[in-house]
Amino acid sequence: MTGAPGDSPGMGPMLVGYTATDAGDDAATLGARLAAAAGTDLELAVVLPSDDRSVITPPDAGYDQYLRQQAETWLGRAEERVREAFHGHSRRAGEAHRQVRYDESFAAGLVAAGHETGASHIVVGAGGGGLRGRHRLGSVASELLHSSDLPVVLAPEGARRTDPGSGISRITAAVGTRPGAEALLEHAVALAAATGAELRLLSLVTVDLPPSVDTGVIRLAGAAHAEEVLEAARHALPQGIDAEAIVGTGDSIEDAVSHIGWEPGEIALVGSSRLAQPRRLFLGSTAAKMLHELPVPMIVVPRSHARQPQEGERR
């Protein structure tokens, strides 16, 4: 595709849900890469338990102050870690902001922070214990993937070892004809335009059909589907932007994903399940299966997602 990075309108800051763990550093590094590539700001947020506690755990002002100071220290270290991501870019340099906030849950606090800052994405790391380069969902990521109205970016284990300034080379969107496909394609186009990445459309229809369908029909359906999504993309893409369309094949979703070529600087996009409420996330079975084998970050986009500027957001 052609076009200068950072030209896409409506791309807000990248909001990172930070924890002082390897997963937190994975999220911060990936968030910095996305922000630097898109020319947007980076928001680093730590969410602490709210003051609404039960009588079993009464407030302790000294301990609360200690937690606050510790969170500020963690954020300071994270900010230093990602600062290099904005170094050396010829276009507008992004800025890193940090905040400590309180909420009943980490996920709810991140969604609220996303609304207040006008964030376009929420970035979180995989849960501990995952294989390097793979995803293992922790409790925060799982909650976000079943409740957020903002796209959620999942940083695989080991993303912290990637050069924060390496950019985004390609966006691969797993598109189809189910509800939410238009929102996913629109988001993929906007992100590719903002980051200057190539755009690729992936069809998994050949491994997402009923087992009773014979292989000949599967091959024909797959070829027809690839042409269908490519033709739809050509009508939807802005002038000067093109996209490749490929068909994943295999005995299962996991098998198909493992045999697709993935670049080190690539990002995969999937849509929310058709069972999700409009403007909400719900991780579907296909996306969940993809996560098992996907060696690159994944972005899950809500159905009917359309970013609207929030009152008081930074611009």
N, C-alpha and C positions, 0 to 999 in steps of 0.2 A: 504494500500500500504506500501511498505517498501522502505528504502533508506534514507540517511541522508539529512536534509534540507540544502539548500545553495549549493548543488552540481550541479544544472542545469546550463549549460553554457548560456551566452547571456542575463541574466536577469540584466537589468540596474537599475539605481536609480529610486525611486518613486518620481515623481514631484508633489508637492502639490500647487494648486492655492489657496493662502491664502488671506483671508480678515479678518478684526478684527470684526467678527460676530460669532454667534453660529455655523453657517454653515461652517465658516472657521476653527473653532476648531474641528468640526466633521471631516472635510477633513484631518486636520493635525494629529489627533489621528489615523484615519484609515490608512493614509499613513505611519505613524510610525509603526503600527502593521504589515503592509505588508512588510515594509523594514526590520524590525527586524526579522520577520519570514523567509524571503528569504536571510538574511545576506547581504543586499545591502545598499547603502547610501540613504539618504533622502534629497531631494531638496525642500526648502520652498521658494516660489516666490510670490512677490506682483507685479502686473502690474499697472503702473500709466499711465495716458493719455500722448501721445507723444507730442513733441514740435510743431507738425504740427497743428496749430490752425487757426481758421478763424479770420478775422479782428474784429469780434464782441467780441472775447475773447482774447485780446492781451496777450503776455507773461508777467508774473509777477514773477521776479526772487525771491523776498522774499517769495511769496506764494509757488513757486515750491520748494524752499529749505525747507520750513516748511513741505510740503507733504513728501518730501524725508526723513526727519528726523522722521516724524511720522511713515512712513512705516518701517523704520529701527527699531523703538521701537516695533512696532507690531510683526515684525519677531523675535526680541530678546525674547519677551514673548512666542511666539509660540515655539521657539527652546527650551526654558527651559521646556515648557509643555511636549514636546515629548522626552526629553532626557532620561527619565526613560525607554522608550521602548527598548533601547539598553543595559540596565543594566541587568547583570546576565546571559547573553547568553554565552554558552561555546564556540561556534564557533566565527569566526571573527566578531567583533563588527562593526556595521555600523556607519557612521558619518553623522551628519546633516550639510548641507550647506544652506546658504540663499542668496537671491539676490533680488534687486529691479531693474525692467526694465521698459522700456517705449514702448508703442505700441498704435496703433489706437483703438484696442479692447483688452479686457482682454483675450479672447479666443485665438486670434491670437498671443498675447504675450506668452501665455502658450505653444502653439505648437512650436513656435520658440525656447523657452527655452528648450523644450523637445528634439529638434534636437541638440541643442548645448551641452547639458549635456549627451546625449545618454540615456535618460530616457526610461524605458520600459513601464511606465504607467503615465497618468495624473490623479490626484485625485482631485475631487471637491466635495463640499457639496451641499445638497439639498437647494432649495430656502426657504426663511423664511415662516413660517405659516404652515408647514407640520405637520402631526401627528407624535408623537414620534415613532421611529422605522420604519417610512415609508418615501417614496420619494416624493418630490414635486419639479419639475425642475424649476430652475431659468433661467435667460437669458443667463448666461455664460455656464451653463451645456447644455442648449438647442443648443447654437451655436456650442459647441464642438461636440455634438452628431450628427451634420449635416455637419461637416467639418474636424474633426481631422483625421490624418493618424496614430495616436498612440491610443492604447487602453485607454478608459476613464473609470475611477473608480468612481462610484457615492456613496457617503457616506450618508446614511439615517439620518434623524433628530435624535439626541440623541447619535450618534456614539461617541461623545466626552466623554460620561460617561463610556465608555468601557475601561478596563485596557489596556493601550497601549502594554503591554508585554504579553497579553493573547494568542497571536499567531493565526494561522488559522487552524481550525480543519478539514474542508472539503471544497472541490471545487465541485460545482454542475454545470455541463455544459448542457444547453438546446440544444441538438444536433439534427440534422436531415440530410436530403439528399439534401437540397437546396444548391445553390452556396455559398461558404464560410464555409461549414461544416468542411472541412478538416483543414482550418486555425484555426477554433475555437477549434477543438479537440487538435491540436498541441499546442495551447496556454494553454489549460487547463492542458495538461500533463506537460508542462514546469513549470507552476506555482505550480502545485501540487508537482512536484519533488523538486522545489526550497524551498517550505515552509514546506515540510514534511506532507502535508495534505492528507487525503483520497480523492479519486476521485469518483464522482458519475455522471452518465449520465442520463439525463432526456429527455424523449420523450413526447411531447404534441400533437402528431399526432391525438389522439382520440378526441381532442377538437379543432383541426385546419384543419378539413375536411369540405367539403361543406355540408350544412344542409340536402341536398337531400339524402345523404348516410345513409342507414339504420343502426340501432344499431348493428346488427350482423356483418356487414361488418366492422364497426368501431372497434369492439372488436378484430376481426381477424387481421385487419390492425395494431392495436396498439401492439398486441402480436408479430406480425411479425416484426414490426419496432423496438421494443425493442431488439429482438434477432439480428436484422441487425446491429444496432449501437453497441451492445455489441461485436459482432463478429468483426466488423471493428476496434473497440478499442483494442481488443486483438491482432490484427495484428500490430496496430500502437504503442502500449505501449512498453516502454523499458522493458527488462527482470527484473522481480521482482516487477513490478508495476501492480496492478489489479484494476478493477473498477466495481462498482455496476451499474446496469441499471434498471431504474424504468419508469413506464408509468403514466403520470398524467391523471386523469379522472375528469370529471365534466361537468356542463352545459355551461361553458365558460372558457376562459383562466384564468380569475380572480378567478373563483370558484376552478379550478384545483390547482392553485398555493396556495390558502389559505388552501387546505387540504393536502398539502405535508408537511412532517415533516422537519423543518429547525432548525439547531443547532445554538446556540448563536455565535459561532466562524466561521460560514460558509460564503462563498462567492459564488454568483451566476454568471455564465458567459453566455452571449448571443452573437450571431453574428450580424453583421450589416445586414440591409435589403438587399434583392437581387436587389433592385433598386439602391443601392449605387454604385458609381464608384469604381473600384479596388483600394485598399489601402486607402479608405476613409470610414468614418462612415456615416451612415444614419439610424436613429432609426426606425425600422420597427414596424408594428402594434402589433405583438405578444409581442415584448419586452416592448412596451409602456403599453400594458395591464398588463403584469407581474408586472411592477413598481407599479401599483395601490395597489397590495396586498403583494408585496415582503417585508418581515421583515428583510432582510439581505442586505449587500452591493451588488451592481451589477457592473460587468465589461462588457463593450461593446467592442467587438473586430472587427476591420475593416476586410473587405473581403480581402483575399490574403495577410493578415498581415504576414510579416516576418521581424523581427528586424535586421537591419544592423548597424554595428558600425558607429558612426558619427565621422567625422574628428575633432580631438581635444577634444573628450569626455574624462571625467574622468574615470579611470579604477581602 
